[in-house]
Amino acid sequence: MGVVTVNPATGEKLAEYPRQDAAQVTVVLARAVGAGRDWSRQPVAARTALLPALAARLRARAAELARLMSLEMGKPVTEARAEVEKCAWLCEVYAERSGEWLADTPMAADGLRHSVAYQPLGVILSIMPWNYPLWQALRFGVPTLTAGNTSLLKHASNVTGCGLAIAELFAEAGYPPGCFQTIVADHAVVSGLIAHDDVRGLSLTGSVEAGRRVAELAGRHLKKVVLELGGSDPFIVLEDADLEAAVRGAVTGRMLCTGQSCIAAKRFLVARAIAGEFTDRFAAAMAALPVGDPLDEATRVGAIVNEDEMQVLADQCADALKKGARLLTGGRRLARPGCFFPPTVLSEVTPDMAIWRDEVFGPIAPVLAVTDDEQAVRLANDSVFGLGGSVWTRNLDRGERLARRLESGTVFVNSIVKSDPRMPFGGVKQSGLGRELSWHGLREFTNVQGVNVYPA
């Protein structure tokens, strides 16, 4: 049986795609290896010269790509269009800066000349999730190809159409055949790829459990691996915060992609002096968000990806209510066709509740009042995750001091957590290994080669 994609907003079948078996994927891999022989020898300037064309193809197909994302995984179409534009911006940033970021680094040692060079590794396999179908794949693919590697993409099965469209975009932009290819295959075939000698590294964005399995297999075969896994980002609101800005940030940070985001704000720690007012205003703003057809321009809250995730959200809410949380808005699926769960806010939350302890991949916001900065930092760090975090305060020095104490790969003061191609992105603890974006991500899949020249 092939891969079937389904519209989560209606339950209707969208398309069916044939799976590739091991023999077919081996041919794809051989094509990537062959393409890499010439691509890896191209100067950086030649590789970056294709990025403006890739940005142009993204913008030219923006309406089509946004609609496809919304249909396959339920994202509001306005957010989907913004995702396409962010991918085009990513291309422009790497077109402008990769020459500098991949240039040899001069070093001082005891010889005549010393430098560090950044050489491509070869074929890199990426295993990508459904929630940001274009951004996740391109934030890996653009720097990886720009560094001189070639790439295979195994996308989440429910966004297979998006995965195939991404390969088309690279081809339309003029990348040589075989440089970027999408495969449609099962787990056994992908495991075989990870083990294959011609695959030199892999990048996975997904769940903690998927990360463990991939890291174990990669370690067995000594492959370089980058993992971006789950998150449960703390959102700390101090008593001197601009309350209007904090509430606005809380709504945006929690509800991007209908709350189905690794870097969504997921745990709200609010100074006790303002906790009541913040929570009331937050709940009112969440309740006012329009929920509906992802293709409707007015929709702010789209569909949950599938029925399994709907049940997880229901169970997490039920656990909190059983343990004493107070429901302020939402809390149960909407009585309409499709997978729709409303924006939900719970107060009087305790750290033993599933909505606080586990990653919540949907529009549920738990609020916990804290007595001081020390308690806020302690509770924020009392998590197996460490992807992002934010602090909201008018005192920027105080905010930065607290932010630097968070055990997170990226922290913000007076902003939601977001990814930016100019800044490194990734996590610590069970949120992952390695970095994407910026020069850190560009060099992840390179051989950092020390070059040493001594007098004759």
C-alpha positions in Angstrom: 0.0 0.0 0.0 1.2 3.5 -0.8 1.3 6.6 1.5 -2.1 8.2 1.9 -2.5 11.9 2.9 -5.6 13.1 4.6 -7.0 16.5 5.3 -7.3 16.8 9.1 -9.9 19.5 8.8 -12.3 17.3 7.0 -11.0 13.7 7.2 -11.0 13.4 3.4 -8.3 11.6 1.5 -6.1 14.0 -0.5 -3.7 11.7 -2.4 -1.9 8.4 -2.4 1.8 8.1 -3.3 3.8 4.9 -4.1 6.4 3.8 -1.6 10.0 3.2 -2.8 11.6 -0.1 -1.8 15.2 -0.6 -0.7 16.4 -1.2 -4.3 14.8 2.0 -5.6 16.2 4.1 -2.7 19.6 2.6 -3.4 19.4 4.0 -6.9 18.4 7.4 -5.4 21.4 7.3 -3.1 23.8 6.4 -5.9 22.5 9.5 -7.8 23.2 11.7 -4.8 26.7 10.3 -4.5 27.4 10.9 -8.2 26.0 14.5 -8.0 28.2 15.2 -5.0 31.4 14.5 -6.9 31.1 17.6 -8.9 28.9 19.7 -6.5 31.4 19.4 -3.7 34.2 20.8 -5.9 32.2 23.9 -6.9 33.4 27.1 -5.2 31.1 28.5 -2.5 30.2 31.4 -4.7 28.8 29.0 -7.4 26.7 27.2 -4.8 25.3 30.3 -3.3 24.5 31.7 -6.8 21.5 29.4 -7.0 19.9 30.6 -3.7 18.3 33.7 -5.2 16.6 31.5 -7.8 15.4 29.2 -5.1 13.9 32.1 -3.2 12.2 33.3 -6.3 10.7 29.9 -7.0 9.3 29.8 -3.4 7.7 33.2 -3.9 6.3 32.3 -7.3 4.7 29.2 -5.9 3.7 30.7 -2.5 -0.1 30.4 -2.9 0.1 26.8 -4.1 2.6 25.8 -1.4 0.6 27.4 1.3 -2.6 25.7 0.2 -0.8 22.3 0.1 0.5 22.8 3.7 -2.9 23.8 5.0 -4.6 20.8 3.3 -2.0 18.2 4.4 -1.5 19.2 8.1 -4.1 21.8 9.0 -2.1 25.0 9.3 -4.0 28.3 8.9 -3.2 29.4 5.3 -2.0 32.9 6.5 0.7 31.2 8.6 1.5 28.9 5.7 2.2 31.8 3.4 4.4 33.4 6.1 6.3 30.1 6.3 7.0 30.2 2.5 8.3 33.8 2.8 10.5 32.8 5.7 12.0 30.1 3.6 12.8 32.6 0.9 14.4 34.9 3.4 16.5 32.0 4.6 17.8 31.5 1.1 18.7 35.2 0.9 20.6 35.2 4.2 22.7 32.2 3.2 23.3 33.7 -0.3 24.7 36.8 1.4 26.7 35.3 4.2 27.9 31.8 3.3 31.0 33.0 1.6 32.1 34.5 4.9 30.8 31.7 7.0 32.6 29.0 5.0 35.9 30.9 4.4 39.0 29.4 5.9 39.7 30.5 9.5 43.4 31.7 10.0 45.0 30.2 13.1 48.3 30.9 14.9 50.6 27.9 15.6 54.3 27.0 15.2 54.5 26.6 11.5 54.4 28.9 8.5 50.7 28.9 7.8 47.8 27.4 9.7 44.1 27.5 8.9 40.8 25.7 9.4 38.9 24.6 6.3 35.3 23.5 6.1 34.9 20.6 3.6 31.6 18.8 2.7 31.0 15.4 4.1 29.0 13.8 1.3 25.4 12.6 1.3 23.3 13.8 4.3 19.9 12.2 5.2 17.2 14.4 6.7 14.2 13.0 8.5 11.7 15.9 8.9 8.3 16.4 10.8 4.9 17.6 9.6 4.3 20.8 11.6 6.5 23.2 9.5 6.6 21.2 6.2 8.7 23.7 4.2 10.7 25.5 6.9 12.0 22.4 8.7 13.2 20.8 5.5 14.7 24.0 4.0 16.4 25.2 7.1 18.3 21.9 6.9 18.6 21.6 3.1 19.8 25.1 2.2 22.9 25.2 4.5 23.6 21.5 3.9 23.7 21.9 0.1 25.5 25.3 0.4 28.3 23.6 2.4 28.8 21.3 -0.6 26.9 18.2 0.5 24.0 16.5 -1.3 20.9 15.5 0.5 18.0 13.0 0.8 14.8 14.1 2.5 12.5 11.6 4.2 9.5 13.8 5.1 6.7 12.9 7.5 4.2 10.7 5.6 1.2 13.0 6.1 3.0 15.8 4.2 4.4 13.7 1.4 3.1 16.2 -1.2 5.1 19.0 0.5 8.2 16.8 0.5 8.0 16.1 -3.2 7.3 19.8 -3.9 10.5 20.8 -2.1 12.6 18.6 -4.4 10.8 20.2 -7.4 11.8 23.7 -6.0 15.5 22.8 -5.9 15.4 21.4 -9.4 13.5 24.4 -10.7 16.1 26.7 -9.2 18.8 25.0 -11.2 20.4 22.7 -8.7 22.1 19.8 -10.5 20.1 16.5 -10.7 20.7 14.4 -7.6 21.7 17.3 -5.3 18.4 17.3 -3.4 16.0 14.3 -3.6 12.9 13.3 -1.6 12.3 9.7 -0.8 9.0 8.1 0.1 9.9 5.0 2.1 9.1 3.0 5.3 11.2 2.9 8.5 13.0 -0.3 7.5 14.3 1.3 4.3 15.3 4.5 6.1 17.2 2.4 8.7 19.1 0.8 5.9 20.0 4.2 4.6 21.4 5.3 7.9 23.6 2.2 8.0 24.8 2.7 4.4 28.5 3.8 4.1 27.6 6.4 1.5 25.4 8.3 4.0 27.8 10.5 6.0 25.4 12.2 8.4 21.8 12.7 9.3 19.5 15.3 10.8 16.2 14.6 12.5 13.6 16.9 13.8 10.9 15.0 15.7 10.0 13.4 19.0 12.4 12.5 21.8 11.7 8.8 21.2 12.4 9.1 17.4 15.6 11.0 18.3 16.8 8.2 20.6 16.2 5.5 18.0 18.0 7.5 15.2 20.9 8.5 17.5 21.4 4.9 18.6 21.5 3.7 15.0 23.7 6.6 13.9 26.1 5.9 16.8 26.3 2.2 15.9 27.5 3.3 12.4 29.5 6.3 13.6 27.5 8.9 11.7 27.4 12.6 12.5 23.9 13.5 13.8 21.9 16.6 14.5 18.7 16.2 16.5 16.1 18.9 17.2 13.5 17.2 19.4 10.7 18.2 21.8 10.3 21.3 23.9 8.4 22.6 26.8 9.4 26.2 26.7 8.9 28.4 29.8 7.3 31.8 29.4 8.2 33.9 32.5 6.3 37.1 33.2 7.8 39.3 35.9 5.7 41.7 38.0 7.1 44.8 36.1 6.3 43.4 32.6 4.3 45.3 30.0 1.1 43.3 30.6 -0.4 44.1 27.2 2.7 43.0 25.4 3.1 39.9 27.5 -0.4 38.7 26.9 -0.1 39.4 23.2 3.2 37.4 23.2 1.7 34.6 25.2 -1.2 34.2 22.7 1.2 34.3 19.7 3.8 32.1 21.3 1.4 29.5 22.4 -0.8 29.4 19.2 1.5 29.4 16.2 0.7 26.4 14.1 -2.3 25.8 16.4 0.1 25.2 19.2 1.8 22.3 17.4 5.3 23.6 17.6 8.4 22.5 19.4 9.3 26.1 20.3 5.8 27.1 21.3 5.4 28.7 24.8 4.1 25.8 26.8 4.6 26.7 30.5 3.5 30.1 31.8 5.2 31.2 35.0 3.7 34.5 36.2 4.7 36.7 39.2 2.0 36.2 41.8 1.3 40.0 42.0 0.0 40.0 38.5 -1.0 36.4 37.9 -4.7 37.0 38.2 -4.9 39.9 35.8 -2.5 38.2 33.3 -4.5 34.9 33.4 -7.9 36.6 32.9 -6.6 38.7 30.0 -4.8 35.7 28.5 -7.9 33.5 28.7 -10.1 36.2 27.1 -7.7 36.7 24.2 -7.3 33.0 23.6 -11.1 32.5 23.7 -11.5 35.2 21.0 -9.3 33.5 18.4 -11.3 32.3 15.4 -11.2 28.5 15.0 -12.1 27.1 11.6 -11.3 26.0 8.1 -7.5 26.4 7.6 -8.1 27.8 4.1 -10.2 30.6 5.4 -8.2 33.9 5.6 -10.0 34.7 8.9 -8.9 31.5 10.7 -6.3 31.9 13.5 -6.7 28.3 14.9 -6.6 25.5 12.4 -6.8 21.7 12.7 -5.0 19.3 15.0 -3.0 16.9 12.8 -4.9 13.7 13.6 -7.2 11.9 15.9 -4.4 10.3 18.0 -3.1 13.8 18.9 -6.7 14.9 19.7 -6.9 12.1 22.3 -3.5 13.1 23.8 -4.7 16.6 24.3 -8.0 15.4 25.9 -6.1 13.1 28.2 -3.7 15.9 29.3 -6.6 18.2 30.1 -8.4 15.5 32.0 -5.3 14.8 34.1 -5.0 18.5 35.0 -8.6 18.9 36.0 -8.5 15.7 38.0 -5.6 17.1 40.0 -7.2 20.4 40.7 -6.5 22.8 37.8 -9.1 25.4 37.0 -10.4 25.5 33.3 -10.8 29.1 32.1 -11.6 28.4 28.4 -11.7 25.5 26.0 -10.8 22.1 27.3 -12.7 19.7 24.9 -12.9 19.1 21.2 -15.3 21.2 19.2 -18.6 19.6 18.0 -17.8 19.8 14.3 -16.3 17.5 11.6 -12.5 17.3 11.6 -9.8 17.5 14.3 -10.5 20.8 16.1 -9.4 21.5 19.6 -10.1 25.1 21.0 -7.6 27.4 22.6 -7.4 26.3 26.2 -6.1 28.0 29.4 -5.8 26.4 32.8 -4.9 28.1 36.0 -3.9 26.7 39.5 -1.6 24.3 37.8 0.9 22.2 39.7 4.2 20.7 38.4 2.9 17.1 38.8 0.3 17.6 36.0 0.9 16.1 32.5 0.3 19.5 30.9 3.3 20.9 32.9 5.5 17.8 32.9 5.1 16.6 29.3 5.3 18.3 26.0 1.9 19.5 25.0 1.6 19.6 21.2 -1.6 21.6 20.8 -3.4 24.8 22.0 -3.3 24.2 25.8 -1.7 26.8 28.1 -1.1 26.0 31.8 -0.4 29.0 34.1 1.4 28.8 37.4 1.9 31.7 39.8 5.5 32.1 41.2 6.6 34.1 44.3 10.0 35.4 43.0 12.7 35.1 40.3 14.4 32.2 42.0 11.3 30.1 42.0 10.6 31.0 38.4 14.0 29.9 37.2 13.9 26.7 39.3 10.6 25.6 37.9 11.5 26.6 34.4 14.7 24.4 34.6 12.9 21.6 36.3 12.2 19.9 32.9 13.7 17.2 30.8 13.5 19.7 27.9 15.7 22.7 27.0 14.8 24.1 23.6 13.8 27.7 24.2 12.5 30.1 26.8 11.5 33.8 27.3 11.4 36.4 30.1 9.1 39.4 30.0 10.1 42.5 32.0 10.7 46.2 31.6 14.0 45.8 33.3 16.2 44.5 30.4 19.3 43.8 32.6 17.2 41.8 35.0 15.5 40.0 32.1 18.8 39.1 30.5 20.3 37.8 33.8 17.3 35.5 34.2 17.3 34.4 30.6 20.9 33.4 30.8 20.1 31.1 33.7 17.6 29.1 31.7 18.8 25.7 30.6 17.8 26.3 27.0 19.4 26.4 23.6 17.9 29.8 22.8 16.5 32.5 25.1 14.6 35.7 24.5 13.7 38.8 26.6 10.4 40.4 25.6 9.9 38.3 22.6 8.5 34.9 21.8 10.9 32.1 21.0 11.6 32.0 17.3 14.1 30.8 14.8 16.2 33.2 12.7 18.7 32.1 10.0 21.3 34.5 11.4 21.2 32.9 14.9 22.0 29.3 16.0 19.0 27.1 16.8 18.8 23.9 18.8 18.4 22.5 22.3 20.0 20.9 25.3 18.9 17.9 27.5 16.2 15.9 25.8 15.6 18.7 23.3 18.4 17.6 21.1 22.0 17.7 19.9 23.8 20.1 17.5 22.7 23.3 16.0 20.9 24.5 12.9 21.0 27.9 11.2 23.7 30.6 11.3 27.3 29.6 10.6 27.0 27.0 13.3 24.4 25.1 11.3 26.3 25.7 8.0 29.3 24.0 9.4 27.6 21.1 11.2 27.9 18.8 8.2 31.4 19.7 7.3 34.8 18.2 8.0 36.5 20.8 10.1 40.0 20.3 8.7 43.2 21.7 10.2 45.6 22.7 7.5 49.2 23.1 8.5 52.1 24.3 6.3 55.7 24.4 7.5 58.8 25.7 5.7 60.6 23.3 3.4 
